[in-house]
Amino acid sequence: MTTRLTTQDELSQELKQQALHQGFNPVGIASIPGSKRLRLRTKALQRWLQAGHQADMDWMKAPRRKDIQQLLEGANSVLAVGLNYYVDAKTTPGCLSIARYGWGKDYHKIVEKRLKKIGSWLKKQRPESHWKICVDSSPLLEKAWAEEAGIGWIGKHSNLIHQKQGSWMVIGHLLSTEPLTADKPAETLCGTCEECLNACPTKAIKEPFVVDSRQCIAYHTIENRNPELPKEIQKAIGTWVAGCDICQDVCPWNQKPLQSTKDPELLPGEWITTLTKEQALEWDDEEWQLKLKNSALKRIKPWMWRRNASFIEPKKQTILKNTKKA
């Protein structure tokens, strides 16, 4: 029999424990409508859109992204969770580079499946309440709400950073109509560091916290549906065939000893760190679809893998390091 928790504080603490049991860490809670900083983040999104930095990602303009109540009417609280996807491994020298978020199985499904278990638990505790799951495909200011819940701060490269785990984590949210006890919002700890801005080969990070997708290697290798990549991207692509981690690789918060995930769903498939240009070009659609099954990388269509690889001249991998302390 499930013991019904009676106080808001008890429920909030146990809810976070349920999240930890599902493998999420860090976890935190924010209250809706959020602080003044959340409202500033919303205004920053509008400036970003007005500048055209979203390229052709028109879904970023969804009005619901500005109003969380449009996602769940009567929402009072947000449980924010992080899932560490860092694996202590490197791409084989001479092979193509794939962003770490895509090394394991599709994180959207992993996060959603585990948050559903937490939502079911909450429903048993508060049968009259309602909840909704949001991952990064949902029209939610996910990083701003994660920052509000205290699980990390938004770095100058626009990724969420946790003081102990760095930025190698995907995030998810459980919206709830149940009033919960909020955690302290995260404090920004980037200081004067601009390593990410300086390292970006296309200068896509126009200024701290502002990434222009039109100049971003990750955007072009994942989202750009044109037959050809822009000349400046072709020249700067390096070995990146799917996404780009350069701004995270140089971040001082990722230079500390980091915990390598043991989660079997997040460990890389055999081909992920050994993919050659020859394989990327020679695999037909059927082979690519087989390799991409249950992967977030299936968003990159087979012809796009071949397109991206065609501009790459593999050479010995250079792992960017930064000896500065954050």
C-alpha distance (Angstrom), angle and dihedral (degrees) to the residues before:
residue distance angle dihedral
M1 . . .
T2 3.80 . .
T3 3.80 114.4 .
R4 3.79 108.8 -130.9
L5 3.79 111.8 -131.8
T6 3.77 110.4 -137.7
T7 3.79 108.5 -165.2
Q8 3.80 129.9 61.3
D9 3.80 91.7 -124.4
E10 3.81 92.8 50.7
L11 3.78 92.0 48.6
S12 3.80 92.3 47.4
Q13 3.78 94.4 50.1
E14 3.79 93.8 46.8
L15 3.79 91.3 46.4
K16 3.80 89.1 57.9
Q17 3.80 89.8 47.3
Q18 3.79 89.1 53.7
A19 3.81 88.2 53.6
L20 3.80 91.6 50.3
H21 3.81 89.8 50.7
Q22 3.81 88.1 56.6
G23 3.80 90.8 57.6
F24 3.79 98.1 -99.3
N25 3.79 118.1 138.1
P26 2.99 129.4 -165.9
V27 3.80 104.0 34.2
G28 3.79 130.8 175.9
I29 3.79 145.1 159.3
A30 3.80 131.2 -125.2
S31 3.79 129.4 -170.2
I32 3.79 121.9 -130.1
P33 3.06 130.7 -90.7
G34 3.79 86.9 27.3
S35 3.78 133.3 -150.9
K36 3.78 132.1 -52.9
R37 3.80 89.3 -92.1
L38 3.81 90.4 60.4
R39 3.79 89.1 55.7
L40 3.82 90.0 49.2
R41 3.80 89.5 52.2
T42 3.81 89.0 53.1
K43 3.81 91.0 52.9
A44 3.81 90.0 47.3
L45 3.81 88.9 55.7
Q46 3.79 90.1 55.2
R47 3.81 91.6 51.3
W48 3.81 89.5 48.5
L49 3.80 91.3 52.0
Q50 3.80 93.2 45.1
A51 3.81 89.0 54.3
G52 3.81 89.8 54.4
H53 3.80 93.9 -120.5
Q54 3.82 90.7 141.2
A55 3.84 90.1 70.2
D56 3.83 105.8 -161.6
M57 3.81 95.5 -22.2
D58 3.79 91.8 115.7
W59 3.80 92.5 167.1
M60 3.81 86.9 76.5
K61 3.81 86.9 73.0
A62 3.83 93.7 63.9
P63 3.86 107.9 136.0
R64 3.82 90.4 -139.2
R65 3.80 88.6 68.7
K66 3.81 87.8 71.3
D67 3.80 96.5 47.2
I68 3.78 119.9 45.2
Q69 3.82 90.7 -168.2
Q70 3.81 88.1 70.4
L71 3.80 88.1 62.9
L72 3.81 95.3 48.8
E73 3.77 120.2 6.5
G74 3.77 111.4 -134.2
A75 3.82 93.7 16.9
N76 3.80 111.8 166.4
S77 3.80 104.1 168.5
V78 3.79 144.4 28.5
L79 3.79 125.9 -149.1
A80 3.82 107.0 -156.4
V81 3.79 120.6 -163.7
G82 3.78 135.7 -175.3
L83 3.80 126.0 -152.4
N84 3.80 117.1 -158.4
Y85 3.82 111.5 -133.3
Y86 3.81 97.9 171.7
V87 3.81 113.4 129.9
D88 3.79 119.0 -172.0
A89 3.79 94.5 -127.1
K90 3.78 137.7 101.3
T91 3.75 135.7 -142.8
T92 3.80 112.3 -96.1
P93 3.83 110.2 -99.2
G94 3.80 111.2 -97.7
C95 3.81 93.0 23.8
L96 3.78 131.3 107.6
S97 3.81 122.5 -88.4
I98 3.80 124.5 -120.8
A99 3.81 123.3 -172.4
R100 3.80 110.8 -103.7
Y101 3.81 94.9 -123.2
G102 3.80 87.7 71.1
W103 3.80 99.2 48.3
G104 3.81 95.8 94.2
K105 3.78 134.1 38.2
D106 3.79 121.8 -51.9
Y107 3.80 104.1 -60.7
H108 3.81 91.7 -157.6
K109 3.80 90.4 65.9
I110 3.81 93.5 40.7
V111 3.81 93.9 52.5
E112 3.81 93.7 41.7
K113 3.81 93.5 49.1
R114 3.80 92.8 51.0
L115 3.80 94.7 43.3
K116 3.81 89.3 52.5
K117 3.80 88.9 60.1
I118 3.80 89.7 51.7
G119 3.81 91.3 47.6
S120 3.80 90.9 50.9
W121 3.79 89.8 51.7
L122 3.82 90.6 50.3
K123 3.81 90.9 49.6
K124 3.80 90.0 56.6
Q125 3.78 90.0 52.2
R126 3.81 94.7 44.9
P127 3.83 108.5 21.1
E128 3.79 91.3 178.1
S129 3.82 93.5 57.3
H130 3.80 129.1 89.8
W131 3.79 132.1 -147.2
K132 3.80 141.0 -171.2
I133 3.80 131.7 -162.1
C134 3.80 121.6 -133.3
V135 3.79 127.2 -171.9
D136 3.80 125.7 171.8
S137 3.81 91.9 -75.8
S138 3.83 89.1 64.4
P139 3.83 121.3 91.4
L140 3.79 93.8 -108.7
L141 3.80 132.0 121.6
E142 3.78 86.0 -118.4
K143 3.80 99.8 172.0
A144 3.79 92.6 45.1
W145 3.81 91.5 51.5
A146 3.81 90.8 45.7
E147 3.80 88.4 52.8
E148 3.80 89.3 47.4
A149 3.82 89.9 53.1
G150 3.79 90.7 52.1
I151 3.81 100.4 -116.7
G152 3.80 93.9 121.9
W153 3.78 145.3 -35.1
I154 3.79 129.9 -102.9
G155 3.79 108.5 -104.2
K156 3.77 126.8 -146.2
H157 3.84 88.4 -97.7
S158 3.85 87.2 58.4
N159 3.84 93.9 -113.4
L160 3.79 121.9 121.9
I161 3.82 113.6 -106.3
H162 3.80 127.5 -159.1
Q163 3.79 118.2 -159.8
K164 3.83 94.1 -127.2
Q165 3.80 103.2 25.2
G166 3.77 101.6 39.0
S167 3.79 118.8 -146.1
W168 3.80 100.4 -50.9
M169 3.80 96.6 110.5
V170 3.77 138.7 99.6
I171 3.78 117.4 -141.3
G172 3.77 137.1 -143.8
H173 3.79 137.2 -178.8
L174 3.77 137.8 -146.3
L175 3.80 111.3 -157.0
S176 3.79 114.3 -155.7
T177 3.78 137.8 -174.9
E178 3.82 87.2 -146.0
P179 3.83 115.7 101.4
L180 3.81 107.3 -120.3
T181 3.79 134.6 -177.5
A182 3.78 109.4 -96.0
D183 3.79 125.8 -135.2
K184 3.77 124.0 -134.9
P185 3.82 112.9 -83.3
A186 3.79 115.8 -110.3
E187 3.79 121.3 -97.0
T188 3.78 120.1 -129.2
L189 3.82 110.0 -112.1
C190 3.80 103.5 175.7
G191 3.79 91.6 103.7
T192 3.79 113.9 178.1
C193 3.82 94.2 -28.6
E194 3.81 115.2 129.7
E195 3.80 100.5 169.3
C196 3.80 92.3 126.6
L197 3.80 92.8 52.3
N198 3.78 92.3 48.7
A199 3.82 95.0 46.5
C200 3.80 98.9 50.5
P201 3.83 104.5 106.8
T202 3.81 93.7 -151.7
K203 3.82 96.8 38.7
A204 3.80 89.0 -122.0
I205 3.81 90.3 153.8
K206 3.79 94.4 79.1
E207 3.78 93.7 -176.5
P208 3.80 134.4 -18.9
F209 3.84 109.7 -49.5
V210 3.83 93.8 2.8
V211 3.82 117.7 105.5
D212 3.81 118.8 -179.0
S213 3.80 105.3 -147.3
R214 3.79 90.3 -159.7
Q215 3.82 88.7 70.3
C216 3.82 98.3 35.1
I217 3.81 120.3 111.0
A218 3.80 90.8 -153.2
Y219 3.80 91.8 55.1
H220 3.77 94.4 48.2
T221 3.81 96.5 46.4
I222 3.82 93.2 46.5
E223 3.81 108.7 27.8
N224 3.80 108.5 20.9
R225 3.82 107.5 102.9
N226 3.82 96.6 -175.5
P227 3.82 118.6 115.8
E228 3.80 90.7 -122.6
L229 3.78 131.3 42.7
P230 3.82 118.7 -132.9
K231 3.80 113.2 -88.2
E232 3.80 93.1 -115.6
I233 3.82 90.3 54.3
Q234 3.81 91.7 47.4
K235 3.80 89.7 54.7
A236 3.81 95.0 45.8
I237 3.81 101.0 38.0
G238 3.81 93.9 99.6
T239 3.83 106.6 178.0
W240 3.82 95.8 -32.1
V241 3.79 109.0 126.6
A242 3.83 96.7 159.4
G243 3.78 120.6 25.7
C244 3.80 125.6 -36.2
D245 3.82 132.3 -106.6
I246 3.81 100.8 -177.2
C247 3.80 96.0 113.8
Q248 3.80 90.1 50.1
D249 3.80 94.7 43.0
V250 3.82 91.7 59.9
C251 3.81 96.6 42.1
P252 3.84 109.6 116.9
W253 3.81 89.9 -139.2
N254 3.81 87.5 63.7
Q255 3.81 93.6 49.7
K256 3.79 93.3 73.1
P257 3.81 121.0 90.8
L258 3.80 102.7 -78.5
Q259 3.77 130.0 -162.3
S260 3.78 111.0 -106.4
T261 3.79 111.0 -139.0
K262 3.78 118.1 -114.4
D263 3.80 92.1 -169.7
P264 3.82 104.5 128.8
E265 3.81 91.6 -146.9
L266 3.81 90.9 59.9
L267 3.80 100.6 45.6
P268 3.83 115.4 109.1
G269 3.76 122.8 -98.8
E270 3.80 116.1 -116.5
W271 3.82 95.4 -100.7
I272 3.81 97.4 45.2
T273 3.81 98.0 85.1
T274 3.81 97.0 30.8
L275 3.81 102.7 48.3
T276 3.80 112.6 138.0
K277 3.77 128.7 -158.8
E278 3.80 89.4 -116.0
Q279 3.81 91.9 55.9
A280 3.80 93.1 46.0
L281 3.79 90.5 53.6
E282 3.80 97.8 40.1
W283 3.81 101.4 45.8
D284 3.79 110.6 98.4
D285 3.81 124.2 -139.9
E286 3.80 92.6 -89.9
E287 3.81 92.7 53.0
W288 3.80 91.9 47.2
Q289 3.80 92.3 48.9
L290 3.78 89.6 51.7
K291 3.80 91.9 50.5
L292 3.82 92.4 46.0
K293 3.79 97.1 48.1
N294 3.84 110.3 129.6
S295 3.81 90.3 5.0
A296 3.80 130.2 123.0
L297 3.81 85.0 -138.4
K298 3.81 91.0 73.2
R299 3.79 84.8 89.0
I300 3.81 83.8 77.3
K301 3.80 103.4 75.2
P302 3.83 119.7 -137.7
W303 3.80 92.8 -107.2
M304 3.82 89.3 52.4
W305 3.83 91.4 54.3
R306 3.79 88.4 53.6
R307 3.80 91.8 45.1
N308 3.80 93.0 50.0
A309 3.80 93.3 45.4
S310 3.79 92.4 50.5
F311 3.81 90.9 69.4
I312 3.81 95.2 48.4
E313 3.77 125.9 99.3
P314 3.81 102.9 -168.2
K315 3.76 116.5 -143.1
K316 3.76 136.0 158.9
Q317 3.78 109.1 -47.1
T318 3.76 116.9 -108.8
I319 3.78 111.1 -155.5
L320 3.78 107.7 -152.9
K321 3.76 113.1 -132.2
N322 3.75 133.5 -175.1
T323 3.78 120.2 -160.4
K324 3.78 95.2 -168.1
K325 3.76 118.1 108.7
A326 3.77 120.1 -125.5
